[in-house]
């Protein structure tokens, strides 16, 4: 298994460009399976989850042709099955979008229960209830046998659907299933995340009729044909952008993050400014820097559905709070059990205690290099940030979990002056020196 080895203490400086959104492209790849013609996707990030999703789509019969870096031709006209039962389905959470896509395309769908990061209870009952409202059967949790979901519908008919809980996954999945349903579908209490808007924009560009994405009410008029035939560019990754913005802050650096949408970053930008970090916004960039004369103040974070602070930046922001002068609080309001990584930060010297869904962080803390584990994708990113800020050498095992969501992270951080390398576990047994 791969690991990352980092020698911390360097102030990151320079420019870094953000890749396409992981969360958007996974939904869009599923949506592309519904098309009645090929399309071209641009700004596709080269990350493990995307590679897995591409493989899953190919097992359905889709023809996927790389055209250049980050650009693929997707031809779903050769799909010959409604069954997504490849083992990789079990490894990525977003594979569940194929339920809505295949149900829309074939009026039936069969697939493994999806996998993904393990940081809390993540049921799909909201998805299944939405499918049932559209006319599907086999949507009860009791219908799931040996980890296999089988859904079938005589016809999909538009319906009024109220989500009991704001859910990104359910919003996208129901939107996919409703895109070809007869009549109008209304999704109320819908999630508003940027990647939901991106999936809707993609479908609309291919002939769908979806209104209100990005608000709490989405209306969809079923379109019998999704013609394809167009190119679409994936939006920048909000979470990757936030991770590099925090990397600049925790290292006391000066970094301009390019190819982002500043509006998407407002929940983080506001907190960085509140803490005392310098922020300069451009049309598609944000500079984060440290003014040595300005003290770094403690603040409180609370994760919320968009436009609140994203839970996927919570572990990274917890590392940031270790740099503040005083007591900060991190409230996790989205997922249960997402503070598992705190024990790893404590190993590095962080002064953090967790009470239920609140982490209390007292700083400033000088972190020390250590051997830690990337417990999941975003927790792994937090370990990278901690390693960059720490004195000495940090080794992060299970680095493949970080690879799920960050394209060329070693190259991008090296370009900012960091000392980081990817190593095999065998190299750790017989270590080679890390060069400055």
Secondary structure as GFF3:
##gff-version 3
##sequence-region A 1 436
A	DSSP	beta_strand	2	7	.	.	.	ID=ss1
A	DSSP	beta_strand	13	17	.	.	.	ID=ss2
A	DSSP	alpha_helix	22	32	.	.	.	ID=ss3
A	DSSP	beta_strand	39	42	.	.	.	ID=ss4
A	DSSP	alpha_helix	48	59	.	.	.	ID=ss5
A	DSSP	beta_strand	63	68	.	.	.	ID=ss6
A	DSSP	beta_strand	71	75	.	.	.	ID=ss7
A	DSSP	three_ten_helix	76	78	.	.	.	ID=ss8
A	DSSP	beta_strand	83	84	.	.	.	ID=ss9
A	DSSP	three_ten_helix	87	91	.	.	.	ID=ss10
A	DSSP	three_ten_helix	93	96	.	.	.	ID=ss11
A	DSSP	alpha_helix	97	106	.	.	.	ID=ss12
A	DSSP	beta_strand	108	112	.	.	.	ID=ss13
A	DSSP	alpha_helix	125	133	.	.	.	ID=ss14
A	DSSP	beta_strand	136	137	.	.	.	ID=ss15
A	DSSP	three_ten_helix	141	143	.	.	.	ID=ss16
A	DSSP	beta_strand	148	153	.	.	.	ID=ss17
A	DSSP	beta_strand	160	162	.	.	.	ID=ss18
A	DSSP	alpha_helix	168	178	.	.	.	ID=ss19
A	DSSP	beta_strand	184	188	.	.	.	ID=ss20
A	DSSP	alpha_helix	194	205	.	.	.	ID=ss21
A	DSSP	beta_strand	209	211	.	.	.	ID=ss22
A	DSSP	beta_strand	217	221	.	.	.	ID=ss23
A	DSSP	beta_strand	231	233	.	.	.	ID=ss24
A	DSSP	alpha_helix	238	250	.	.	.	ID=ss25
A	DSSP	beta_strand	254	258	.	.	.	ID=ss26
A	DSSP	three_ten_helix	262	265	.	.	.	ID=ss27
A	DSSP	alpha_helix	266	275	.	.	.	ID=ss28
A	DSSP	beta_strand	278	281	.	.	.	ID=ss29
A	DSSP	beta_strand	285	289	.	.	.	ID=ss30
A	DSSP	beta_strand	300	302	.	.	.	ID=ss31
A	DSSP	three_ten_helix	311	313	.	.	.	ID=ss32
A	DSSP	alpha_helix	314	321	.	.	.	ID=ss33
A	DSSP	beta_strand	326	331	.	.	.	ID=ss34
A	DSSP	alpha_helix	342	347	.	.	.	ID=ss35
A	DSSP	beta_strand	351	355	.	.	.	ID=ss36
A	DSSP	beta_strand	358	363	.	.	.	ID=ss37
A	DSSP	beta_strand	371	373	.	.	.	ID=ss38
A	DSSP	alpha_helix	377	389	.	.	.	ID=ss39
A	DSSP	beta_strand	393	397	.	.	.	ID=ss40
A	DSSP	alpha_helix	400	403	.	.	.	ID=ss41
A	DSSP	alpha_helix	409	415	.	.	.	ID=ss42
A	DSSP	beta_strand	419	424	.	.	.	ID=ss43
A	DSSP	alpha_helix	425	429	.	.	.	ID=ss44
###
